[in-house]
């Protein structure tokens, strides 16, 4: 997603079309969306969700599936609350000897090949046929990669309860502790219409292949972590973070011990040639740790920025009570101008820059394995 919100426009939209504000009992086919922490929410149809929010590049979260049982606000997780749960992070990296040999075998050829296929689908919109088939292709690719290590499991996560057929994918490298570390990216894309061309090379094929190459390296090495590592590819981020929200809420309900979450959304377009670590709707302590990894495991400088309410899947982890972090290609103003259009093509990507994000992902995976 990673787009700037336009709250004044939303006010005009509500007035113009008389959208019902929450709280009211939902009618069949309506979805409850929020555009800020203070927003009570608005009931809209799926078509209205696209026309009024997605097409206008307004950040929003679809909270329908947790209404009215759970109306938590993003931003509820604080560092003090994490300290109360005894979650802490190292002051810097300490496992370079394990991470560097793995980083050395990461490359660009596989990400380039996967990108050519993944962006060839007309779009990966969560309500489209190609949204389903592209996610299935990705699942099969991940499953084939995971076969290098018999301990790895790769599963699809159904979102039929939310009314769409695109599935998320979860690959698990089991550890010896009861804790889990999550590395995620969203797999869907969206264009200027629901059926139009949306190759989504930057948003978010780039994040998808970034964590996929990191997973490939760890799978081939038969890396055995202490904390379980889960790689997540989320469906329907563009429709209001539905895929990641469902997964993290289910983890919270089950009492899963998730020690840290790293989300990468857009990694291949960086005019400043930096790695951007975002500081809002995240764990400050985890974010500070991520910042120490960038100069150690990559050749790029680190920069910080903020992106606002619900701009990507880290917000779902944060909302569910887990320490989250968010890494992307550049500052908000200098990130790819081609997203959410037919122009978000392979030609806009810098695979050297993607490789730096892959290195960071591997470094984080190794370091977080020993939290």
N, C-alpha and C positions, 0 to 999 in steps of 0.2 A: 504494500500500500504506500506508505511513506509519502503522503501528500499533505499539504497545508489545509487546515480547516477554514471554513468560511462561515462563521457563526452568524453574522448579520444577514447573509443570504438565507440561512435556514429559517430565521425569524420571518422573512418575507415569504418564504415557501409555505410555512404553516398558516400564515394569514391568507395567502392566495388560494390554497386548496382546502382549507379548513380540516387539516389532519387532526384526528383525535389524539389528545395528549393523555399520557398515562397519569394516574392509574385508572384504567377501566378494564373490564373483562375483555379478553381478546376475542374477536370474531374469527371464524374459520378463515384461514388463508392470510391473516394479518401477522406482521412481524413487529416486535417492539425494538426500536433502535434509540441509542443515546449518542449524543455528540459531545458531551462534556460530563464532568463529574457532577455538576449541579443540575444537569438536564433531567427532568422527570421521565423523559422518553416519549416517543411518538409511535403510534400504531400505523403501519403502512403495508401495502401489498408488496410482493416481490418485485413487480414491475416498477412501483413507486420507489422502492429502495434503490433501484438502478437509476431511474430518471432524476430523482431528487438529491441523491447523495453520491453514488459511485460516479456517475457521469460528470458531476460538478466537483469531483475531487474533494469531497468533505469527509474528513476522518469520522468514522462512527463505529459503534460496536452493536451487534445484534445480541440482545440479552433475553430474547424470547424464551429460550429453553430453561432459564433459571428464574423466570417470573411466575408467580409471586414468591416462590419459596426462598429465593436468594436474590436480593437486590443490592449486593455489595458494590462499592464504588472502586474504580481503579484508583490507585494511590493509597489504599488502605494499609499496605505493607510498608513498614518503616524499619530502619536499621535497629532501632531500639527493640522492636518486636522480634526481629531476627536474633538479636542478642539474648532475648528472653528464652528463645528456643535453642540457645546455645549453638547457633550457626555462626562460625567465624571463618575467615579466609587468610591464607598466608600473606606475608608482606611482599612477596615476590616469588619468582620461579625458583625451584630447587631440583628439577628433574630433567635438566638439559641433556644429561648423558643418555637417558632413555628416549627423549623426544627427538634429538637431532638426527640420529640414524634413520628414524622414520620419515622425518621431513625431507631428508636427502633423496628419497625415492619417489616423492610426490612430483607430479608433472602436469603439463598442459594438454597433452594429446588426448587423454580420455575426456576431460571436460569439454574440449572442442568437439569431439565426436558426439558426446551425449547432447551437447547444445544443438548441433545440427539436426538431430532427430527430434528433440523436445520442442524446438521452435518451429518445426515443420507442420505441426498440427494447426488447424485454422485458428483455434484459440484453446485456452485451458480454463474457460469460464466454468464455474462449478455447476451451472444448470444446463450446460451444453453436452451433446454427445461426445465431442472431442475432449471435453473436460474430463469425462469418464475414461475414455480410451487412452488419453495421455497419462493419466494417473495409473492406469493398469500397466502401461508400458514401463513406467518408472518403477512400479512394484516388482515387475518381473526382472528388471535390470538390477535392482537392489538385491533381490533374492539370489540371482546368479552370482553377484559379487560376494554375498554373505556365505555362499557355499564353500568358500575357501577355508572357512573355520566351522567345523561341525557344531561348536558350542553356540553359534549365532542363530538367533531366530528372527525371521522377518514376517510381519503380519500386516494385514490391512485393517484399518479402523473404520467401521461403518458409521455413517452419519444419516442413516435412514430416518432416525427419530427427529432429525431437523428438517426432513423433507427433501434432501438432495442425494444423488447417487454417487457423486465423486467421493472417493475414500482417501483418508490419510494413510500414511505408511510409517510403521515403527520397526526399526532394526535394533535388536538388543544384543550387546556383548556382555554376558553375565560376569559379575564380580563376586568377590568373596564376602563382602559386607552387605548390610541390609539397606544401604543407601544407594541412590541413583543420581547420576548427572545427565542432563538432557542437552543435546545440541540440535537445534531446529532451524527450519526454513520452510516457507510456504511454496507449494507447487503450482498453484493456479495463476491464471493471468486474466486480464480484462482489457477490453478496448473501448472505442467510443460508442459501440452498440453491443447488445448482448450476443449477437450472432456474427459480428464483424471480425476482421482479422486482428488477432492479438498475439503475435509471436512471443511476447514477454521475455525477450532475451535477457534484459537487465532485471526486470521485475516479474518473477523472481527466479528465472532459470539460473541466473548467475549465483544466487545463494544456494539453489538446489544442487548445482554441480560442485560448488565449493565444499559443502559438507559430504557430498557423495564421494569425491576423491579422497577426502580425509578418511571416510569409512572404508574405502577400498584399501588404502594403505594399512590401516589397522587390522582389517580382516586378513589380508595376505600375510601380515607379520604374525598372525595368531596372537595378537596383543591380549594379555590377560590382566585386566584392571582389578584393583581392589574394590572400588565402587563400580557398580554396574553402569555401563554407558548405554544410553539410548539415543539413537539418531531419529529425529522426527521430520517427516515431510508433511506439512499441514494442507489439507483441503480448505477451500473457501475462506481464505484470509480476506480476499477482496470483498466478500459479502458481509463483512462485519466480524472477522476473527472467529467464525463459527467452529472451524476444525480444531484449532488450538484451544479454544475456550471449552469445548466439550471434553477434550482429553485432560486438560489440567483440572477442570472441575471434578471429573471422575476420579482422578488421582487423589484430590483433596478429600473426596467423600470416602475413598478407600483407605485413607490414612497413609498414603505412600510417602516415604521419606525421600524427598527430592532436595538434594543439597545445593544444586546450582543449575541454572538454565542459561544457555547462550543461544541467542537467535541472530541469524545473519539474513538480512533482507537487502539485496542489491550490493554487488561486490565488484562490478566490472567497468565502472565509469567514474573516473576520478581526475578531473582537471588539475587538482592540487597535488595529486599523487600522494595521498595520505590514507590512513585508516581511521575512520571516525568512530568514536565510542560515545554513545548517547547517554545522557545523565538524568532523564526524567522517566518516571514510571519504572524504575529499576532499583535494585539494591545498590546503594552507594559503596558499600564495602566490597561487594563482588565486582562492581564496575572499576573500582580503584585497582583491584587485583588484575583485571583484564588489561588495564592500561600499562601495567608493568610488563606484561608479556609481549606487547607489540615491539618494543625495541630489541628484545631478546630473540624473538622467533621470526621477525620480519626485517626487511631493509627499509621500511617506511616509517615516517614520523607519525605520532598519534595526535589526533585533534578531537575536541569534544563539541557537542552541540545538543540541542533538544528538538523533539519532533512533535510534542503535543499528545493529546488524548487518543488512545487507541490506534496509533499509527502502524503497529505491527504486532506480531504474535507474542513478544515479550510481555505485553500488557496483560495477556491472558494468564500467564504464569504468575505475574505480580498480583493480579486480582485474586488468584486462587491461594495466595499466601506463600508463594515460593520465591526465593531470591533469584531475580532475573537480571540479565544484561543484554544489551543490544549493540551490535556492531554493523556498520555499513560502509559504503564506499567513500563518502565525502560529507561535507556539511549539507544541511538541508538545501540551501540556496544553490549549491554547486553539484548536487546529485543529478542524475540523468534527466534531461528534459524530454526524453522520448517515451517515458512510461505511459501506460494506458492508451496506447495508440498503435497503429499498424507500423509505425516507424521504430518501434522497440525491437530492432533486428540484431542479428549476429554482428553486423558491421560496426555497431556502436560499442562493442565490448573490447576491453583490453585484457587479454588472458594473462599477461604478465602481472597485472594487478590482481586478478582472480587468484593466481598462484600464491601471492602474498597472504591473501585471506585463508587459503588452504593451509599454509604453514602455521598461521595463527591458530586455526582450528585444531590441527594436530597437536600443537604445543599445549593448548588449553585442555584437550582430551587427556593427554598424558598427565599434566599437572593435576587436573581435577580428579583423576582416578585415585589420587592419594590424599584428597582432602580429609 
